[in-house]
């Protein structure tokens, strides 16, 4: 099974360049919005929510100054599997962190 975890921020090209400066991380998935993606090729647990929240932590005011509100931010979990059951477990503390930060969680299984 392979997983893709993405931090996505809806933005125009000018905002995307500023997001990269604010978050001090390069987007690594070329789409119209700003997107940072982690690819994991195992069945082990990956705490992607904490990783993404840590990137955003204390940066919300700077993002709002360039027109990015929390509603523009989402975290994606995509599971790719072959003839396997798709199980997803999100711990309560992780869900709370997303909710407290006003970030949407999106899950897709393919």
Secondary structure as UniProt FT lines:
FT   STRAND          2..9
FT   HELIX           13..23
FT   STRAND          34..40
FT   HELIX           48..56
FT   TURN            57..58
FT   HELIX           60..65
FT   TURN            66..67
FT   HELIX           70..72
FT   STRAND          73..80
FT   HELIX           92..100
FT   TURN            101..102
FT   STRAND          104..109
//
